[in-house]
Amino acid sequence: MDTITWNLEPDTYFDKAKDKEKYVLENIEPGSIILMHPMYNEESIDALKGIITGLKEKGYEFLTIDELLKLEK
């Protein structure tokens, strides 16, 4: 069993969607795992929209953990 952790957790540090979005877009790196809890607040849902758009514009792809682990082997 693999232990999976994250390296970006904007919900812990920021309340506003724009701050969460900015934090992720400025700190993202290949292989990053972002932990968010959008089911608990509207700001996280709003932030996700900007994060996804911004990351796609930067050329990032979204993978499942299984896909990411296969790339690392």
N, CA, C and O atoms as a Maestro MAE file, in Angstrom:
{
 s_m_m2io_version
 :::
 2.0.0
}

f_m_ct {
 s_m_title
 :::
 protein
 m_atom[292] {
  # First column is atom index #
  i_m_mmod_type
  r_m_x_coord
  r_m_y_coord
  r_m_z_coord
  i_m_residue_number
  s_m_chain_name
  s_m_pdb_residue_name
  s_m_pdb_atom_name
  i_m_atomic_number
  :::
  1 25 0.844 -1.169 0.000 1 A "MET " " N  " 7
  2 3 0.000 0.000 0.000 1 A "MET " " CA " 6
  3 2 0.901 1.246 0.000 1 A "MET " " C  " 6
  4 15 1.839 1.348 0.790 1 A "MET " " O  " 8
  5 25 0.602 2.166 -0.880 2 A "ASP " " N  " 7
  6 3 1.359 3.412 -0.963 2 A "ASP " " CA " 6
  7 2 0.716 4.479 -0.082 2 A "ASP " " C  " 6
  8 15 -0.507 4.547 0.041 2 A "ASP " " O  " 8
  9 25 1.546 5.297 0.516 3 A "THR " " N  " 7
  10 3 1.070 6.456 1.261 3 A "THR " " CA " 6
  11 2 1.172 7.656 0.338 3 A "THR " " C  " 6
  12 15 2.238 7.933 -0.213 3 A "THR " " O  " 8
  13 25 0.074 8.363 0.168 4 A "ILE " " N  " 7
  14 3 0.026 9.511 -0.733 4 A "ILE " " CA " 6
  15 2 -0.169 10.774 0.101 4 A "ILE " " C  " 6
  16 15 -1.082 10.852 0.923 4 A "ILE " " O  " 8
  17 25 0.683 11.743 -0.115 5 A "THR " " N  " 7
  18 3 0.525 13.039 0.542 5 A "THR " " CA " 6
  19 2 0.449 14.118 -0.533 5 A "THR " " C  " 6
  20 15 0.603 13.829 -1.720 5 A "THR " " O  " 8
  21 25 0.222 15.315 -0.132 6 A "TRP " " N  " 7
  22 3 0.059 16.439 -1.051 6 A "TRP " " CA " 6
  23 2 1.126 17.472 -0.741 6 A "TRP " " C  " 6
  24 15 1.730 17.471 0.332 6 A "TRP " " O  " 8
  25 25 1.342 18.351 -1.707 7 A "ASN " " N  " 7
  26 3 2.306 19.422 -1.449 7 A "ASN " " CA " 6
  27 2 1.671 20.811 -1.531 7 A "ASN " " C  " 6
  28 15 2.329 21.807 -1.230 7 A "ASN " " O  " 8
  29 25 0.422 20.887 -1.927 8 A "LEU " " N  " 7
  30 3 -0.298 22.162 -1.950 8 A "LEU " " CA " 6
  31 2 -1.646 21.993 -1.267 8 A "LEU " " C  " 6
  32 15 -2.423 21.107 -1.622 8 A "LEU " " O  " 8
  33 25 -1.921 22.843 -0.288 9 A "GLU " " N  " 7
  34 3 -3.168 22.756 0.469 9 A "GLU " " CA " 6
  35 2 -3.712 24.175 0.703 9 A "GLU " " C  " 6
  36 15 -3.630 24.694 1.817 9 A "GLU " " O  " 8
  37 25 -4.258 24.791 -0.328 10 A "PRO " " N  " 7
  38 3 -4.686 26.188 -0.207 10 A "PRO " " CA " 6
  39 2 -5.833 26.423 0.773 10 A "PRO " " C  " 6
  40 15 -5.948 27.523 1.314 10 A "PRO " " O  " 8
  41 25 -6.668 25.446 1.015 11 A "ASP " " N  " 7
  42 3 -7.807 25.635 1.933 11 A "ASP " " CA " 6
  43 2 -7.361 25.946 3.354 11 A "ASP " " C  " 6
  44 15 -8.070 26.638 4.085 11 A "ASP " " O  " 8
  45 25 -6.200 25.448 3.755 12 A "THR " " N  " 7
  46 3 -5.716 25.653 5.103 12 A "THR " " CA " 6
  47 2 -5.231 27.084 5.330 12 A "THR " " C  " 6
  48 15 -5.339 27.617 6.435 12 A "THR " " O  " 8
  49 25 -4.704 27.693 4.286 13 A "TYR " " N  " 7
  50 3 -4.050 28.990 4.443 13 A "TYR " " CA " 6
  51 2 -4.859 30.193 3.972 13 A "TYR " " C  " 6
  52 15 -4.606 31.316 4.408 13 A "TYR " " O  " 8
  53 25 -5.826 29.972 3.089 14 A "PHE " " N  " 7
  54 3 -6.529 31.088 2.467 14 A "PHE " " CA " 6
  55 2 -8.041 30.893 2.526 14 A "PHE " " C  " 6
  56 15 -8.538 29.771 2.433 14 A "PHE " " O  " 8
  57 25 -8.766 32.002 2.682 15 A "ASP " " N  " 7
  58 3 -10.222 31.955 2.720 15 A "ASP " " CA " 6
  59 2 -10.855 32.334 1.380 15 A "ASP " " C  " 6
  60 15 -11.881 31.768 1.003 15 A "ASP " " O  " 8
  61 25 -10.267 33.265 0.671 16 A "LYS " " N  " 7
  62 3 -10.834 33.792 -0.569 16 A "LYS " " CA " 6
  63 2 -10.393 32.961 -1.770 16 A "LYS " " C  " 6
  64 15 -9.251 32.509 -1.847 16 A "LYS " " O  " 8
  65 25 -11.320 32.771 -2.703 17 A "ALA " " N  " 7
  66 3 -11.045 31.969 -3.898 17 A "ALA " " CA " 6
  67 2 -9.844 32.482 -4.670 17 A "ALA " " C  " 6
  68 15 -9.002 31.689 -5.091 17 A "ALA " " O  " 8
  69 25 -9.745 33.784 -4.864 18 A "LYS " " N  " 7
  70 3 -8.636 34.348 -5.640 18 A "LYS " " CA " 6
  71 2 -7.285 34.090 -4.971 18 A "LYS " " C  " 6
  72 15 -6.286 33.873 -5.656 18 A "LYS " " O  " 8
  73 25 -7.253 34.112 -3.649 19 A "ASP " " N  " 7
  74 3 -6.007 33.828 -2.927 19 A "ASP " " CA " 6
  75 2 -5.615 32.361 -3.069 19 A "ASP " " C  " 6
  76 15 -4.434 32.047 -3.223 19 A "ASP " " O  " 8
  77 25 -6.591 31.469 -3.018 20 A "LYS " " N  " 7
  78 3 -6.327 30.038 -3.192 20 A "LYS " " CA " 6
  79 2 -5.789 29.770 -4.596 20 A "LYS " " C  " 6
  80 15 -4.814 29.043 -4.785 20 A "LYS " " O  " 8
  81 25 -6.455 30.381 -5.565 21 A "GLU " " N  " 7
  82 3 -6.072 30.217 -6.965 21 A "GLU " " CA " 6
  83 2 -4.646 30.729 -7.190 21 A "GLU " " C  " 6
  84 15 -3.834 30.035 -7.801 21 A "GLU " " O  " 8
  85 25 -4.337 31.913 -6.712 22 A "LYS " " N  " 7
  86 3 -3.017 32.511 -6.872 22 A "LYS " " CA " 6
  87 2 -1.936 31.635 -6.230 22 A "LYS " " C  " 6
  88 15 -0.883 31.406 -6.824 22 A "LYS " " O  " 8
  89 25 -2.202 31.154 -5.030 23 A "TYR " " N  " 7
  90 3 -1.248 30.302 -4.316 23 A "TYR " " CA " 6
  91 2 -0.906 29.063 -5.138 23 A "TYR " " C  " 6
  92 15 0.266 28.730 -5.310 23 A "TYR " " O  " 8
  93 25 -1.922 28.387 -5.640 24 A "VAL " " N  " 7
  94 3 -1.674 27.161 -6.408 24 A "VAL " " CA " 6
  95 2 -0.925 27.478 -7.691 24 A "VAL " " C  " 6
  96 15 0.068 26.820 -8.002 24 A "VAL " " O  " 8
  97 25 -1.377 28.466 -8.436 25 A "LEU " " N  " 7
  98 3 -0.749 28.775 -9.721 25 A "LEU " " CA " 6
  99 2 0.690 29.251 -9.567 25 A "LEU " " C  " 6
  100 15 1.496 29.054 -10.476 25 A "LEU " " O  " 8
  101 25 1.031 29.868 -8.446 26 A "GLU " " N  " 7
  102 3 2.398 30.331 -8.221 26 A "GLU " " CA " 6
  103 2 3.308 29.248 -7.646 26 A "GLU " " C  " 6
  104 15 4.530 29.361 -7.742 26 A "GLU " " O  " 8
  105 25 2.738 28.207 -7.054 27 A "ASN " " N  " 7
  106 3 3.545 27.189 -6.374 27 A "ASN " " CA " 6
  107 2 3.481 25.807 -7.002 27 A "ASN " " C  " 6
  108 15 4.124 24.880 -6.510 27 A "ASN " " O  " 8
  109 25 2.736 25.653 -8.057 28 A "ILE " " N  " 7
  110 3 2.580 24.353 -8.708 28 A "ILE " " CA " 6
  111 2 3.909 23.918 -9.332 28 A "ILE " " C  " 6
  112 15 4.702 24.755 -9.762 28 A "ILE " " O  " 8
  113 25 4.142 22.635 -9.376 29 A "GLU " " N  " 7
  114 3 5.292 22.064 -10.060 29 A "GLU " " CA " 6
  115 2 4.890 20.693 -10.571 29 A "GLU " " C  " 6
  116 15 3.943 20.099 -10.054 29 A "GLU " " O  " 8
  117 25 5.586 20.178 -11.572 30 A "PRO " " N  " 7
  118 3 5.231 18.855 -12.088 30 A "PRO " " CA " 6
  119 2 5.177 17.819 -10.964 30 A "PRO " " C  " 6
  120 15 6.085 17.735 -10.138 30 A "PRO " " O  " 8
  121 25 4.112 17.043 -10.949 31 A "GLY " " N  " 7
  122 3 3.920 16.019 -9.930 31 A "GLY " " CA " 6
  123 2 3.211 16.501 -8.680 31 A "GLY " " C  " 6
  124 15 2.978 15.713 -7.763 31 A "GLY " " O  " 8
  125 25 2.861 17.787 -8.623 32 A "SER " " N  " 7
  126 3 2.167 18.317 -7.438 32 A "SER " " CA " 6
  127 2 0.817 17.639 -7.235 32 A "SER " " C  " 6
  128 15 0.136 17.251 -8.184 32 A "SER " " O  " 8
  129 25 0.465 17.513 -5.979 33 A "ILE " " N  " 7
  130 3 -0.858 17.026 -5.596 33 A "ILE " " CA " 6
  131 2 -1.488 18.126 -4.755 33 A "ILE " " C  " 6
  132 15 -0.924 18.564 -3.752 33 A "ILE " " O  " 8
  133 25 -2.668 18.563 -5.183 34 A "ILE " " N  " 7
  134 3 -3.373 19.660 -4.519 34 A "ILE " " CA " 6
  135 2 -4.494 19.066 -3.674 34 A "ILE " " C  " 6
  136 15 -5.330 18.318 -4.182 34 A "ILE " " O  " 8
  137 25 -4.510 19.395 -2.399 35 A "LEU " " N  " 7
  138 3 -5.572 18.954 -1.505 35 A "LEU " " CA " 6
  139 2 -6.546 20.103 -1.284 35 A "LEU " " C  " 6
  140 15 -6.165 21.167 -0.798 35 A "LEU " " O  " 8
  141 25 -7.800 19.880 -1.644 36 A "MET " " N  " 7
  142 3 -8.853 20.880 -1.412 36 A "MET " " CA " 6
  143 2 -10.110 20.155 -0.965 36 A "MET " " C  " 6
  144 15 -10.285 18.962 -1.214 36 A "MET " " O  " 8
  145 25 -10.977 20.899 -0.302 37 A "HIS " " N  " 7
  146 3 -12.233 20.353 0.194 37 A "HIS " " CA " 6
  147 2 -13.398 21.190 -0.321 37 A "HIS " " C  " 6
  148 15 -14.039 21.898 0.457 37 A "HIS " " O  " 8
  149 25 -13.682 21.120 -1.624 38 A "PRO " " N  " 7
  150 3 -14.711 21.990 -2.195 38 A "PRO " " CA " 6
  151 2 -16.126 21.698 -1.701 38 A "PRO " " C  " 6
  152 15 -17.018 22.534 -1.849 38 A "PRO " " O  " 8
  153 25 -16.335 20.538 -1.124 39 A "MET " " N  " 7
  154 3 -17.677 20.221 -0.637 39 A "MET " " CA " 6
  155 2 -18.025 20.988 0.628 39 A "MET " " C  " 6
  156 15 -19.179 20.985 1.057 39 A "MET " " O  " 8
  157 25 -17.039 21.646 1.231 40 A "TYR " " N  " 7
  158 3 -17.285 22.338 2.492 40 A "TYR " " CA " 6
  159 2 -17.489 23.836 2.368 40 A "TYR " " C  " 6
  160 15 -18.071 24.445 3.265 40 A "TYR " " O  " 8
  161 25 -17.028 24.454 1.279 41 A "ASN " " N  " 7
  162 3 -17.269 25.887 1.148 41 A "ASN " " CA " 6
  163 2 -17.253 26.358 -0.295 41 A "ASN " " C  " 6
  164 15 -16.565 25.790 -1.143 41 A "ASN " " O  " 8
  165 25 -18.007 27.386 -0.557 42 A "GLU " " N  " 7
  166 3 -18.177 27.943 -1.897 42 A "GLU " " CA " 6
  167 2 -16.876 28.542 -2.438 42 A "GLU " " C  " 6
  168 15 -16.636 28.497 -3.644 42 A "GLU " " O  " 8
  169 25 -16.044 29.097 -1.574 43 A "GLU " " N  " 7
  170 3 -14.789 29.698 -2.019 43 A "GLU " " CA " 6
  171 2 -13.878 28.652 -2.674 43 A "GLU " " C  " 6
  172 15 -13.191 28.955 -3.650 43 A "GLU " " O  " 8
  173 25 -13.868 27.443 -2.152 44 A "SER " " N  " 7
  174 3 -13.049 26.390 -2.748 44 A "SER " " CA " 6
  175 2 -13.587 25.975 -4.109 44 A "SER " " C  " 6
  176 15 -12.813 25.701 -5.026 44 A "SER " " O  " 8
  177 25 -14.885 25.928 -4.244 45 A "ILE " " N  " 7
  178 3 -15.494 25.600 -5.540 45 A "ILE " " CA " 6
  179 2 -15.119 26.664 -6.558 45 A "ILE " " C  " 6
  180 15 -14.713 26.340 -7.674 45 A "ILE " " O  " 8
  181 25 -15.252 27.929 -6.183 46 A "ASP " " N  " 7
  182 3 -14.891 29.016 -7.086 46 A "ASP " " CA " 6
  183 2 -13.403 28.979 -7.430 46 A "ASP " " C  " 6
  184 15 -13.029 29.225 -8.576 46 A "ASP " " O  " 8
  185 25 -12.553 28.674 -6.451 47 A "ALA " " N  " 7
  186 3 -11.119 28.605 -6.684 47 A "ALA " " CA " 6
  187 2 -10.772 27.496 -7.680 47 A "ALA " " C  " 6
  188 15 -9.896 27.673 -8.526 47 A "ALA " " O  " 8
  189 25 -11.444 26.377 -7.583 48 A "LEU " " N  " 7
  190 3 -11.164 25.258 -8.484 48 A "LEU " " CA " 6
  191 2 -11.345 25.636 -9.940 48 A "LEU " " C  " 6
  192 15 -10.573 25.204 -10.796 48 A "LEU " " O  " 8
  193 25 -12.348 26.431 -10.226 49 A "LYS " " N  " 7
  194 3 -12.593 26.854 -11.613 49 A "LYS " " CA " 6
  195 2 -11.373 27.586 -12.156 49 A "LYS " " C  " 6
  196 15 -10.904 27.284 -13.253 49 A "LYS " " O  " 8
  197 25 -10.857 28.550 -11.394 50 A "GLY " " N  " 7
  198 3 -9.686 29.301 -11.823 50 A "GLY " " CA " 6
  199 2 -8.418 28.475 -11.843 50 A "GLY " " C  " 6
  200 15 -7.574 28.650 -12.722 50 A "GLY " " O  " 8
  201 25 -8.275 27.572 -10.881 51 A "ILE " " N  " 7
  202 3 -7.098 26.712 -10.822 51 A "ILE " " CA " 6
  203 2 -7.048 25.792 -12.039 51 A "ILE " " C  " 6
  204 15 -6.013 25.674 -12.694 51 A "ILE " " O  " 8
  205 25 -8.153 25.154 -12.332 52 A "ILE " " N  " 7
  206 3 -8.195 24.231 -13.477 52 A "ILE " " CA " 6
  207 2 -7.907 24.973 -14.771 52 A "ILE " " C  " 6
  208 15 -7.107 24.513 -15.585 52 A "ILE " " O  " 8
  209 25 -8.547 26.112 -14.969 53 A "THR " " N  " 7
  210 3 -8.319 26.908 -16.179 53 A "THR " " CA " 6
  211 2 -6.862 27.354 -16.268 53 A "THR " " C  " 6
  212 15 -6.226 27.214 -17.312 53 A "THR " " O  " 8
  213 25 -6.336 27.896 -15.159 54 A "GLY " " N  " 7
  214 3 -4.965 28.381 -15.145 54 A "GLY " " CA " 6
  215 2 -3.941 27.287 -15.396 54 A "GLY " " C  " 6
  216 15 -2.962 27.500 -16.111 54 A "GLY " " O  " 8
  217 25 -4.163 26.122 -14.812 55 A "LEU " " N  " 7
  218 3 -3.223 25.016 -15.005 55 A "LEU " " CA " 6
  219 2 -3.271 24.483 -16.429 55 A "LEU " " C  " 6
  220 15 -2.235 24.137 -16.996 55 A "LEU " " O  " 8
  221 25 -4.454 24.415 -17.006 56 A "LYS " " N  " 7
  222 3 -4.565 23.989 -18.409 56 A "LYS " " CA " 6
  223 2 -3.837 24.975 -19.317 56 A "LYS " " C  " 6
  224 15 -3.162 24.567 -20.262 56 A "LYS " " O  " 8
  225 25 -3.971 26.272 -19.035 57 A "GLU " " N  " 7
  226 3 -3.280 27.291 -19.831 57 A "GLU " " CA " 6
  227 2 -1.761 27.160 -19.721 57 A "GLU " " C  " 6
  228 15 -1.040 27.497 -20.661 57 A "GLU " " O  " 8
  229 25 -1.277 26.679 -18.591 58 A "LYS " " N  " 7
  230 3 0.160 26.461 -18.396 58 A "LYS " " CA " 6
  231 2 0.626 25.126 -18.975 58 A "LYS " " C  " 6
  232 15 1.819 24.822 -18.952 58 A "LYS " " O  " 8
  233 25 -0.310 24.331 -19.493 59 A "GLY " " N  " 7
  234 3 0.047 23.056 -20.110 59 A "GLY " " CA " 6
  235 2 0.014 21.857 -19.192 59 A "GLY " " C  " 6
  236 15 0.449 20.770 -19.572 59 A "GLY " " O  " 8
  237 25 -0.498 22.042 -17.989 60 A "TYR " " N  " 7
  238 3 -0.589 20.921 -17.052 60 A "TYR " " CA " 6
  239 2 -1.727 19.985 -17.442 60 A "TYR " " C  " 6
  240 15 -2.731 20.402 -18.019 60 A "TYR " " O  " 8
  241 25 -1.544 18.722 -17.116 61 A "GLU " " N  " 7
  242 3 -2.570 17.696 -17.296 61 A "GLU " " CA " 6
  243 2 -3.006 17.214 -15.922 61 A "GLU " " C  " 6
  244 15 -2.271 17.350 -14.944 61 A "GLU " " O  " 8
  245 25 -4.179 16.664 -15.857 62 A "PHE " " N  " 7
  246 3 -4.715 16.142 -14.604 62 A "PHE " " CA " 6
  247 2 -4.714 14.622 -14.671 62 A "PHE " " C  " 6
  248 15 -5.230 14.021 -15.613 62 A "PHE " " O  " 8
  249 25 -4.118 14.015 -13.643 63 A "LEU " " N  " 7
  250 3 -3.996 12.563 -13.588 63 A "LEU " " CA " 6
  251 2 -4.580 12.042 -12.289 63 A "LEU " " C  " 6
  252 15 -4.657 12.751 -11.286 63 A "LEU " " O  " 8
  253 25 -4.988 10.789 -12.335 64 A "THR " " N  " 7
  254 3 -5.359 10.119 -11.098 64 A "THR " " CA " 6
  255 2 -4.074 9.727 -10.371 64 A "THR " " C  " 6
  256 15 -2.995 9.751 -10.963 64 A "THR " " O  " 8
  257 25 -4.180 9.377 -9.125 65 A "ILE " " N  " 7
  258 3 -3.005 8.943 -8.366 65 A "ILE " " CA " 6
  259 2 -2.392 7.699 -9.017 65 A "ILE " " C  " 6
  260 15 -1.171 7.595 -9.125 65 A "ILE " " O  " 8
  261 25 -3.229 6.766 -9.447 66 A "ASP " " N  " 7
  262 3 -2.706 5.564 -10.100 66 A "ASP " " CA " 6
  263 2 -1.890 5.925 -11.337 66 A "ASP " " C  " 6
  264 15 -0.822 5.352 -11.556 66 A "ASP " " O  " 8
  265 25 -2.372 6.861 -12.146 67 A "GLU " " N  " 7
  266 3 -1.641 7.276 -13.336 67 A "GLU " " CA " 6
  267 2 -0.319 7.951 -12.959 67 A "GLU " " C  " 6
  268 15 0.706 7.710 -13.598 67 A "GLU " " O  " 8
  269 25 -0.340 8.775 -11.948 68 A "LEU " " N  " 7
  270 3 0.865 9.468 -11.504 68 A "LEU " " CA " 6
  271 2 1.914 8.470 -10.998 68 A "LEU " " C  " 6
  272 15 3.098 8.607 -11.305 68 A "LEU " " O  " 8
  273 25 1.489 7.484 -10.236 69 A "LEU " " N  " 7
  274 3 2.419 6.481 -9.706 69 A "LEU " " CA " 6
  275 2 3.058 5.664 -10.829 69 A "LEU " " C  " 6
  276 15 4.235 5.311 -10.744 69 A "LEU " " O  " 8
  277 25 2.298 5.366 -11.870 70 A "LYS " " N  " 7
  278 3 2.849 4.612 -12.999 70 A "LYS " " CA " 6
  279 2 3.934 5.411 -13.719 70 A "LYS " " C  " 6
  280 15 4.900 4.832 -14.216 70 A "LYS " " O  " 8
  281 25 3.785 6.724 -13.777 71 A "LEU " " N  " 7
  282 3 4.794 7.577 -14.427 71 A "LEU " " CA " 6
  283 2 6.091 7.602 -13.639 71 A "LEU " " C  " 6
  284 15 7.167 7.737 -14.222 71 A "LEU " " O  " 8
  285 25 6.004 7.474 -12.322 72 A "GLU " " N  " 7
  286 3 7.184 7.560 -11.477 72 A "GLU " " CA " 6
  287 2 7.998 6.273 -11.452 72 A "GLU " " C  " 6
  288 15 9.140 6.279 -10.993 72 A "GLU " " O  " 8
  289 25 7.436 5.180 -11.934 73 A "LYS " " N  " 7
  290 3 8.146 3.892 -11.899 73 A "LYS " " CA " 6
  291 2 9.043 3.705 -13.094 73 A "LYS " " C  " 6
  292 15 9.707 2.676 -13.213 73 A "LYS " " O  " 8
  :::
 }
 m_bond[291] {
  # First column is bond index #
  i_m_from
  i_m_to
  i_m_order
  :::
  1 1 2 1
  2 2 3 1
  3 3 4 2
  4 3 5 1
  5 5 6 1
  6 6 7 1
  7 7 8 2
  8 7 9 1
  9 9 10 1
  10 10 11 1
  11 11 12 2
  12 11 13 1
  13 13 14 1
  14 14 15 1
  15 15 16 2
  16 15 17 1
  17 17 18 1
  18 18 19 1
  19 19 20 2
  20 19 21 1
  21 21 22 1
  22 22 23 1
  23 23 24 2
  24 23 25 1
  25 25 26 1
  26 26 27 1
  27 27 28 2
  28 27 29 1
  29 29 30 1
  30 30 31 1
  31 31 32 2
  32 31 33 1
  33 33 34 1
  34 34 35 1
  35 35 36 2
  36 35 37 1
  37 37 38 1
  38 38 39 1
  39 39 40 2
  40 39 41 1
  41 41 42 1
  42 42 43 1
  43 43 44 2
  44 43 45 1
  45 45 46 1
  46 46 47 1
  47 47 48 2
  48 47 49 1
  49 49 50 1
  50 50 51 1
  51 51 52 2
  52 51 53 1
  53 53 54 1
  54 54 55 1
  55 55 56 2
  56 55 57 1
  57 57 58 1
  58 58 59 1
  59 59 60 2
  60 59 61 1
  61 61 62 1
  62 62 63 1
  63 63 64 2
  64 63 65 1
  65 65 66 1
  66 66 67 1
  67 67 68 2
  68 67 69 1
  69 69 70 1
  70 70 71 1
  71 71 72 2
  72 71 73 1
  73 73 74 1
  74 74 75 1
  75 75 76 2
  76 75 77 1
  77 77 78 1
  78 78 79 1
  79 79 80 2
  80 79 81 1
  81 81 82 1
  82 82 83 1
  83 83 84 2
  84 83 85 1
  85 85 86 1
  86 86 87 1
  87 87 88 2
  88 87 89 1
  89 89 90 1
  90 90 91 1
  91 91 92 2
  92 91 93 1
  93 93 94 1
  94 94 95 1
  95 95 96 2
  96 95 97 1
  97 97 98 1
  98 98 99 1
  99 99 100 2
  100 99 101 1
  101 101 102 1
  102 102 103 1
  103 103 104 2
  104 103 105 1
  105 105 106 1
  106 106 107 1
  107 107 108 2
  108 107 109 1
  109 109 110 1
  110 110 111 1
  111 111 112 2
  112 111 113 1
  113 113 114 1
  114 114 115 1
  115 115 116 2
  116 115 117 1
  117 117 118 1
  118 118 119 1
  119 119 120 2
  120 119 121 1
  121 121 122 1
  122 122 123 1
  123 123 124 2
  124 123 125 1
  125 125 126 1
  126 126 127 1
  127 127 128 2
  128 127 129 1
  129 129 130 1
  130 130 131 1
  131 131 132 2
  132 131 133 1
  133 133 134 1
  134 134 135 1
  135 135 136 2
  136 135 137 1
  137 137 138 1
  138 138 139 1
  139 139 140 2
  140 139 141 1
  141 141 142 1
  142 142 143 1
  143 143 144 2
  144 143 145 1
  145 145 146 1
  146 146 147 1
  147 147 148 2
  148 147 149 1
  149 149 150 1
  150 150 151 1
  151 151 152 2
  152 151 153 1
  153 153 154 1
  154 154 155 1
  155 155 156 2
  156 155 157 1
  157 157 158 1
  158 158 159 1
  159 159 160 2
  160 159 161 1
  161 161 162 1
  162 162 163 1
  163 163 164 2
  164 163 165 1
  165 165 166 1
  166 166 167 1
  167 167 168 2
  168 167 169 1
  169 169 170 1
  170 170 171 1
  171 171 172 2
  172 171 173 1
  173 173 174 1
  174 174 175 1
  175 175 176 2
  176 175 177 1
  177 177 178 1
  178 178 179 1
  179 179 180 2
  180 179 181 1
  181 181 182 1
  182 182 183 1
  183 183 184 2
  184 183 185 1
  185 185 186 1
  186 186 187 1
  187 187 188 2
  188 187 189 1
  189 189 190 1
  190 190 191 1
  191 191 192 2
  192 191 193 1
  193 193 194 1
  194 194 195 1
  195 195 196 2
  196 195 197 1
  197 197 198 1
  198 198 199 1
  199 199 200 2
  200 199 201 1
  201 201 202 1
  202 202 203 1
  203 203 204 2
  204 203 205 1
  205 205 206 1
  206 206 207 1
  207 207 208 2
  208 207 209 1
  209 209 210 1
  210 210 211 1
  211 211 212 2
  212 211 213 1
  213 213 214 1
  214 214 215 1
  215 215 216 2
  216 215 217 1
  217 217 218 1
  218 218 219 1
  219 219 220 2
  220 219 221 1
  221 221 222 1
  222 222 223 1
  223 223 224 2
  224 223 225 1
  225 225 226 1
  226 226 227 1
  227 227 228 2
  228 227 229 1
  229 229 230 1
  230 230 231 1
  231 231 232 2
  232 231 233 1
  233 233 234 1
  234 234 235 1
  235 235 236 2
  236 235 237 1
  237 237 238 1
  238 238 239 1
  239 239 240 2
  240 239 241 1
  241 241 242 1
  242 242 243 1
  243 243 244 2
  244 243 245 1
  245 245 246 1
  246 246 247 1
  247 247 248 2
  248 247 249 1
  249 249 250 1
  250 250 251 1
  251 251 252 2
  252 251 253 1
  253 253 254 1
  254 254 255 1
  255 255 256 2
  256 255 257 1
  257 257 258 1
  258 258 259 1
  259 259 260 2
  260 259 261 1
  261 261 262 1
  262 262 263 1
  263 263 264 2
  264 263 265 1
  265 265 266 1
  266 266 267 1
  267 267 268 2
  268 267 269 1
  269 269 270 1
  270 270 271 1
  271 271 272 2
  272 271 273 1
  273 273 274 1
  274 274 275 1
  275 275 276 2
  276 275 277 1
  277 277 278 1
  278 278 279 1
  279 279 280 2
  280 279 281 1
  281 281 282 1
  282 282 283 1
  283 283 284 2
  284 283 285 1
  285 285 286 1
  286 286 287 1
  287 287 288 2
  288 287 289 1
  289 289 290 1
  290 290 291 1
  291 291 292 2
  :::
 }
}
